[in-house]
Amino acid sequence: MQRTFEAYRDAMGDFWPDWWLSWPLSRRVALGDVLVHDGSAVRSAGTLAERGVQFATRTQPTEDHFVYDSAGSAKVNLKAAGATDAAFSSLAQAEAGIRVEFGRDAGVLAVFNGLTQSGVADTRRLASDLAALIWQGRWDPALLAVTELVHVGAGTVLSAAGSGAEAELRLSAGLGAGPVQLADLATGAALSKRNRLGLEWVGRELTPFYRVVRIRRSWLGKVSAEYDLAQPGRGAAPTPVPPLLLAEAQEDPATVLETVAVAEQPAPSDTGAGSDTGPGSQEGGDHGHGS
């Protein structure tokens, strides 16, 4: 499972640098989610709202669909309903479908439809709010906050786990009435044949990519040195947040917050995520097969 995740991460990194990957793929992520990274695993730690941090959301559509094929390693055959194609062995003539053959061991094919990108609209306010929580002792510097994500209406991800990896997918009724397109792979497909796949996943309404921020260590060190945050007895009575701290956060939120690189996201072997794979590959299920 680690090899499959790393192949997928490397592939998506070409187009989504510094974005973390939902894993398993069926995992839902929301803006304002709070996570904790203990060095080997990432776990849920509630939400910003639960800590009194409110924020407005900005949303923008991106692409109608996203297609990734590792260095052109996937050979794709498209079959319309009623057509005859000798390359297909699991579909009836009346069925429409897509056949994928991988030409390399670590090939990845990912197709997502209906992409929308959302994010926290005011990072200046977020930075000042988290600075205040740090001052009040209500925010652990190890916590991460989800500040951007990509939502997709539907998606399919396939990866090879060895030479000769292949898959046939049956399209839902109605999709094959006209010309079949690769984008149809994400919208209404069901696996009907598989061989030597590392990952086979088809699902709807997912959040495959997200970004997280944390308190910048250099800022925390500076504040601790100047204001002695760890002094004994601190927190026994409410102490107003120094206006200078809030002003600095408002002026330049990047001095307080930093985006966490995707390289720091633990691989599944570290988190035990391999056990999260489901029994099938339909509608939000994840299914990993070894070679």
N, C-alpha and C positions, 0 to 999 in steps of 0.2 A: 504493500500500500504506500510506503514511503516513496518508492521509485515512481509510482503512478502520480502521486501528488507533486513530486518535484518536476516531472516531465510537464505536467499541466501548468505548474507555476512558471516554469521557464518559458513555456509557449505563450502564456498570457502576458508575461512581462514585456514582450516585444511591443505590445499595444497598450497595456495598462500598468506602466511602471509606478511603483510606490503604492499600488492598490493591494490590499490584502484579499485573500480568496476565501469565500465561504466554503467550509469543508466540514462534513460532507456537503455536497452541492445543494442538498435540500434544506440546509440550515438557513433560517431567516434572520436577517440583521436589520435593525431599525436605527434611524438617526437618534442620537441621544443615548444609545445603549452604552453602558459602562462595563468594561472588561478588566480583568486583572491578569497580568502576565507574570507568572512566578519563576520564569526561566526555562520551564520545560512544558508548560501548558497554558492555554488561555481559557478562562472561565468567565461566565456571566457574573457581574457584580451589581446588577440593578440598572438604574437609568439616571440620567441627569435630573429629570423631573422629580425623582424621589429625593434628591438632594437639594431641591429648591431652585434648580437652574432651569430657567425657561428660555426658549429661543424660537425665532421665526425660521421658516424653511424657504429656501429658494429651489425651484424646480425648473429644469429645462430638458426638452427632448433632445436626444442625440441622433442616433442613426435608426432607420427603420429596421435594419438587421445588421448583425456582425458575423462575419465568417472568418474562421482561422483554419488554415491547413498548413501543418508544419513543413515548410520548404517544398510545398507541392507534393508531399509524400502520399496523399490519399487519391486514389483513382475512384471516380464517382460515376456510376451509371444511373440515369434517370429513366424511369418507365412510366408511361402514361397508362391510365385505365384502358383496357381493351387492346393494348399493344403487346406484341410478342417480343421477348428478349431472352436469348439463350443464356445470358449471364446470370439470370435469376433462377433459383431452384426452389424457393419456398413460397412464391406468390402465384396465385392463379392469374390467368390471362386478364380477367376482368378487374384485377386489383392494380392500383398504382403504387409505386414504391421507389426506393433509392437503395442502391448497393454501394458499399464502401469497401475498398481494398487498400490496405496500407503497404507502402513500399519500403518502410523502415521500421525497426523494432520499437522505437520510442515515438512514433508518429501520433499526433493529436489532431482531431477534427472537432471544432467547436462552432456551433451555430446558435445565435441568440436573436430573437425577434422582439421588436417593440421596446427599445432601450430608452430609459429616462434617468437622468442624473439629478440627484438631490443633494443639498448640503445645508449646513448651518449658515444662515444669511449674514449674521453679524459676529464675526470671529473676535472683534474688539470687545464686545460685551462678554462673550464666552471667556476670553482670557482674563478679564477683570473679575468675573464671577468665580472662576477657579482660583485666582489669586486670593480672593477673599476667603474661600473655603480653606485654602492652605493656611492662611493666617489664623483662622478659627479652629484649626486642627480637625477639620471635617473632610479632608481629602488626602488620601494616601498617594504619595508621588508615584507608586507603582501602578496606579490605575490608568486605564486608557479610555478615551471617549471616541465614539464613532461620530465623525463630523461630515462625512460624505459617503454616498453609496450610489450604486447603479442598480436600478430595478429593470428586469426584463419580463415581458409577458410570457415567453415560452423559450425553452432551450433544449438542445441536445449536445452532449459531449461524449465522444468516443476516443479511446486511445488504444494503441497496440501494446501487447505484452509479449510479442515475439514475431518472428517472420511468418508471413502467411495470414496475418490477422485480417479478418473480414467481418462484415455485418450486412444483413439485409433488413430494411425497415419498411413496413407496410404503412402507407399513408391512409388517413381516415377518409371515409366516403365524402366525395365532393371536391377534395383537393386535386384529384387526378383527372377531373373532367376536362381541364385545359392543359396547357403545357406545364410540366412539372419543373419546379425550380429548386435549387439547393436550399433556399430559405424555407421551403416546405418541411425540411428535416426537423426544424424546431417547432413547427406549429401543430402538426397532428400526425406524429409517427409512432409506431410501435415496433419493437424489435421482433423479427420473425426468424432470424437465423444469426448465429454468432460463432466466432471461432478465434481463440487466442486474443481476446480483448482484455486490456488491463482495467478499463473503465467503460461502462456503458450506462448512460443516464439520460432520461427523457423526463422533463417536468415543466410545470407552469408556475407563474408568479414567483420568481425567485430573485434573490439579491446576490449575484455572483461576486461582485467586487465592492469593497468598502475601504475607506481610509480612517485611520485612528490617529489621535494626537495624545500627547502626554505633557506633563510639566517638564520644561527644560531643566536639566540638572544644573547647568551653570547658573541659571536664574535662581534656583532654589538655594544653591550654595551661597550666592551673593546675599540673598535675603536673610538666610540663617546667620551669616557672619555679621551683617549690619544690625539685625534686630534680635539676635539670640533667640530664635524660635523655640529652642529646646530648653530654655531656662526652667529651673524647678518651680513648680507652682503655677506655671503659665496655664491659662484656661480656667482657673478657679473663678474668675469673674470675666464677663464680656469686656474685651478690649477693642476699641474702634480700629478698623483697618487704616493704616497710614494712607492719607490721600495720595501721597507720592507713588505708592505701589499701584494704586488703581489708575493713576494718570499714566504711568509708564505702560501698563497693560493696554490701555485705550490707545495710546499713541503708536505703539508697535507691538501687536500681539505676538509676533514671531520671537520676541525676546522672552516671552513666558511659555509659549507652546511650541512644540516641534512635532512634525509628522513622523511617525514611526515607519521605518523602512520595511518592505515586505520580507527582506532577508531575516528579520527578527521573528517572523511568524513561525512557530514550531511546526515541524513536519509531523504527520500522523503517527509515526512510530514513537514519537516522544509523548504524544497525548493519548494514545490508545484509540485514535479515531477509526482505526481499521474495523473495530467492532461495531461502528455505527452504520456500516453499509447494510442496506436492506435486502430483502429476498427477491427483489425484482427491479426493473428499470423503468417502470411506468409512473408517470404523474408524481414527480417529487421523490421517487425512490432512487437510491444509489446502489449500484451493483458492481462489485469488483471481482474479476476473474483472473486467476493466475494463468501462466502459460502452460 
